[in-house]
Amino acid sequence: MAKYLGFYLLVMLRLAMAFAGILNETCYDDTGGPLRADEYQDTCPEAEAIIFSWVQKAVSDDPRMAASLLRLHFHDCFVNGCDASVLLDDVGSFVGEKTAAPNLNSLRGFEVIDEIKSVLESVCPGTVSCADILAITARDSVVLSGGPGWDVQKGRRDSLSASKAAANNNIPGPNSSVATLVAKFQSVGLTLNDMVALSGAHTMGKARCSTFTSRLTGGSNSNGPEINVKFMESLQQLCSESGTNVTLAQLDLVTPATFDNQYYVNLLSGEGLLASDQALVSGDDQTRRIVESYVEDTMIFFEDFRKSMLKMGSLGPLTGNNGEIRRNCRAAN
């Protein structure tokens, strides 16, 4: 019975997306080459069902894994496009992105991607790219946590290289001001509205105390956002127990494993964990208005998040003869 549950849920997901009229939506890369929803329809028709079943197992075993897999896709796309460069290991003189400051001791879920890739290689050798696996697992993680679904556009190929420098430079930091966040998103082709919508991914997951120490030093951070005093005191107590480099705090204390709009509700209460989160309501009137709209109507948030994920997922993909389909996601062929 359990064997067929993942497939059944995937079928229901696709029916829901078809009803929403998004099943045949197509995205294009910068050169005009299409990413297609039906890329593996003939070459590996069971690919999405296989991926969904493995993500389902991973999230069932560890609910935090949903946020981790979603984050892998974010950190991949912000560095020279969605090309699975984030998965490459350091080997010999080759330096990947895993040791970049935003990723080191932070990104997780690599073993889940390894397991999925291994199964896909046994069923459809040399067909499904690691970059597409990241995009699909991100969507499935959101759906399995109660969030919106979308039909992932596929056809990305995997990079042969990585850039630790770009990872350090491009990925927004936890203490970023609204101006910095907007600049980082605009540099890859995303808008202010995309930034606020995609920040909603912080409705799941955890962060180390070291990423929000600026929130623990007196009620405001260097960017100016005020903080809920009781919330700050609870964080100070939590982080003093084991140290800032070890202790993890929930990004959303209310519904930590559910993809919903609670993240934005928390911001209006002064309970954004990261300085970059709280800045959305304290540092800019335009971003605050968007946050307020998401608090008022979850469906507005879900629709904006879906659109922004499709947009982010189409950033700089390698297509055609560019890149390759890796046999092992951790190393170029």
ZITAJO-V107114 format. One record per pair of residues at least 6 apart in sequence whose ideal C-beta (glycine too) atoms are under 7 Angstrom apart, sorted by the first residue. I is the first residue (numbers start at 0). J is the second residue. If there is no record, write none. Layout:
i=I j=J
i=I j=J
This chain:
i=5 j=48
i=5 j=51
i=5 j=52
i=5 j=55
i=6 j=48
i=8 j=51
i=9 j=47
i=9 j=48
i=9 j=51
i=12 j=142
i=12 j=148
i=15 j=148
i=16 j=22
i=16 j=148
i=16 j=149
i=16 j=150
i=21 j=149
i=21 j=150
i=22 j=36
i=22 j=150
i=23 j=36
i=24 j=36
i=24 j=150
i=25 j=33
i=25 j=35
i=25 j=36
i=25 j=152
i=26 j=34
i=26 j=152
i=26 j=309
i=26 j=313
i=27 j=33
i=27 j=313
i=28 j=34
i=28 j=313
i=28 j=315
i=28 j=316
i=28 j=318
i=29 j=315
i=32 j=318
i=32 j=319
i=34 j=152
i=34 j=153
i=34 j=154
i=34 j=155
i=34 j=313
i=34 j=316
i=35 j=152
i=35 j=153
i=35 j=154
i=36 j=150
i=36 j=152
i=36 j=153
i=38 j=153
i=38 j=154
i=39 j=46
i=39 j=126
i=39 j=127
i=39 j=153
i=42 j=123
i=42 j=126
i=43 j=122
i=43 j=123
i=43 j=126
i=43 j=127
i=45 j=122
i=46 j=119
i=46 j=123
i=46 j=127
i=47 j=135
i=49 j=118
i=49 j=119
i=49 j=122
i=50 j=115
i=50 j=132
i=50 j=135
i=50 j=136
i=50 j=139
i=51 j=139
i=53 j=111
i=53 j=114
i=53 j=115
i=54 j=68
i=54 j=136
i=54 j=139
i=54 j=140
i=54 j=143
i=55 j=143
i=57 j=64
i=57 j=111
i=58 j=64
i=58 j=65
i=58 j=140
i=58 j=143
i=62 j=256
i=63 j=204
i=63 j=205
i=64 j=108
i=64 j=111
i=65 j=140
i=65 j=143
i=65 j=144
i=65 j=203
i=66 j=203
i=66 j=204
i=67 j=107
i=67 j=108
i=67 j=204
i=68 j=108
i=68 j=111
i=68 j=136
i=68 j=137
i=68 j=140
i=69 j=137
i=69 j=140
i=69 j=141
i=69 j=200
i=70 j=106
i=70 j=204
i=71 j=85
i=71 j=106
i=71 j=108
i=71 j=133
i=72 j=133
i=72 j=134
i=72 j=137
i=73 j=200
i=74 j=85
i=74 j=101
i=74 j=102
i=74 j=106
i=74 j=170
i=75 j=81
i=75 j=83
i=75 j=84
i=75 j=85
i=75 j=133
i=76 j=311
i=76 j=312
i=76 j=314
i=77 j=169
i=77 j=170
i=77 j=187
i=78 j=84
i=78 j=85
i=78 j=96
i=78 j=162
i=78 j=165
i=78 j=166
i=78 j=169
i=79 j=162
i=79 j=165
i=79 j=315
i=80 j=314
i=80 j=315
i=80 j=316
i=81 j=130
i=81 j=134
i=81 j=155
i=81 j=312
i=81 j=314
i=81 j=315
i=81 j=316
i=82 j=130
i=82 j=155
i=82 j=157
i=82 j=158
i=82 j=316
i=82 j=317
i=82 j=322
i=83 j=128
i=83 j=129
i=83 j=130
i=83 j=133
i=83 j=157
i=83 j=158
i=83 j=328
i=84 j=96
i=84 j=158
i=84 j=160
i=84 j=161
i=85 j=96
i=86 j=109
i=86 j=112
i=86 j=129
i=86 j=328
i=86 j=329
i=87 j=95
i=87 j=161
i=87 j=329
i=87 j=330
i=88 j=95
i=88 j=97
i=88 j=329
i=88 j=330
i=89 j=95
i=89 j=97
i=89 j=98
i=90 j=330
i=94 j=163
i=95 j=161
i=95 j=163
i=96 j=102
i=96 j=161
i=96 j=162
i=96 j=163
i=96 j=166
i=97 j=103
i=97 j=106
i=98 j=163
i=99 j=163
i=99 j=166
i=99 j=167
i=100 j=167
i=101 j=166
i=101 j=170
i=101 j=172
i=102 j=166
i=112 j=129
i=112 j=132
i=112 j=133
i=112 j=328
i=113 j=328
i=115 j=132
i=116 j=129
i=116 j=132
i=116 j=328
i=119 j=127
i=120 j=326
i=125 j=324
i=125 j=326
i=126 j=324
i=128 j=155
i=128 j=156
i=128 j=157
i=128 j=324
i=129 j=157
i=129 j=325
i=129 j=328
i=130 j=155
i=130 j=156
i=130 j=157
i=130 j=316
i=131 j=153
i=131 j=155
i=134 j=151
i=134 j=312
i=135 j=151
i=138 j=148
i=138 j=149
i=138 j=151
i=141 j=147
i=141 j=258
i=142 j=148
i=144 j=203
i=144 j=256
i=144 j=257
i=144 j=258
i=145 j=257
i=145 j=258
i=145 j=259
i=146 j=258
i=146 j=301
i=147 j=301
i=147 j=304
i=147 j=305
i=149 j=305
i=149 j=308
i=149 j=309
i=151 j=312
i=152 j=309
i=152 j=312
i=152 j=313
i=154 j=318
i=155 j=316
i=155 j=317
i=156 j=317
i=156 j=318
i=156 j=321
i=156 j=322
i=156 j=323
i=156 j=324
i=157 j=322
i=157 j=323
i=157 j=324
i=157 j=325
i=158 j=317
i=158 j=322
i=159 j=322
i=159 j=323
i=159 j=331
i=169 j=183
i=169 j=186
i=169 j=187
i=171 j=179
i=171 j=180
i=171 j=183
i=171 j=275
i=173 j=210
i=173 j=211
i=173 j=273
i=173 j=274
i=173 j=275
i=174 j=213
i=174 j=220
i=174 j=274
i=174 j=275
i=175 j=275
i=176 j=222
i=176 j=278
i=176 j=282
i=177 j=278
i=177 j=279
i=177 j=282
i=177 j=283
i=177 j=286
i=180 j=194
i=180 j=275
i=181 j=191
i=181 j=194
i=184 j=190
i=184 j=193
i=184 j=194
i=187 j=314
i=188 j=314
i=189 j=310
i=189 j=311
i=191 j=285
i=191 j=286
i=192 j=289
i=192 j=303
i=193 j=307
i=193 j=310
i=195 j=279
i=195 j=286
i=195 j=289
i=195 j=290
i=196 j=300
i=196 j=303
i=196 j=304
i=196 j=307
i=197 j=304
i=197 j=307
i=197 j=311
i=198 j=276
i=198 j=279
i=199 j=262
i=199 j=263
i=199 j=293
i=199 j=300
i=199 j=304
i=201 j=250
i=201 j=262
i=201 j=276
i=202 j=251
i=202 j=258
i=202 j=259
i=202 j=261
i=202 j=262
i=203 j=250
i=203 j=251
i=203 j=255
i=203 j=256
i=203 j=258
i=204 j=250
i=205 j=247
i=205 j=248
i=205 j=249
i=205 j=250
i=206 j=247
i=206 j=248
i=206 j=250
i=206 j=272
i=206 j=273
i=207 j=243
i=207 j=244
i=207 j=246
i=207 j=247
i=208 j=238
i=208 j=243
i=208 j=246
i=208 j=248
i=209 j=243
i=209 j=244
i=210 j=273
i=211 j=272
i=211 j=273
i=211 j=274
i=212 j=243
i=213 j=220
i=213 j=221
i=213 j=274
i=214 j=220
i=214 j=226
i=214 j=231
i=214 j=234
i=214 j=274
i=215 j=231
i=215 j=234
i=215 j=235
i=215 j=238
i=218 j=225
i=218 j=226
i=218 j=228
i=218 j=231
i=219 j=225
i=219 j=226
i=220 j=274
i=222 j=274
i=222 j=278
i=222 j=282
i=223 j=281
i=223 j=282
i=224 j=274
i=224 j=277
i=224 j=278
i=224 j=281
i=224 j=282
i=225 j=269
i=225 j=281
i=226 j=269
i=226 j=277
i=227 j=268
i=227 j=269
i=227 j=270
i=230 j=269
i=230 j=270
i=234 j=248
i=237 j=246
i=237 j=248
i=238 j=246
i=240 j=246
i=248 j=272
i=249 j=255
i=250 j=272
i=251 j=261
i=251 j=262
i=251 j=265
i=253 j=261
i=253 j=265
i=254 j=261
i=259 j=297
i=260 j=293
i=260 j=294
i=260 j=297
i=260 j=300
i=263 j=290
i=263 j=293
i=263 j=294
i=264 j=294
i=265 j=271
i=266 j=276
i=266 j=277
i=266 j=279
i=266 j=280
i=266 j=290
i=267 j=280
i=267 j=290
i=267 j=294
i=271 j=277
i=279 j=286
i=279 j=287
i=279 j=290
i=280 j=287
i=280 j=290
i=292 j=299
i=293 j=299
i=293 j=300
i=323 j=331
i=323 j=332
i=325 j=331
i=325 j=332
i=326 j=332
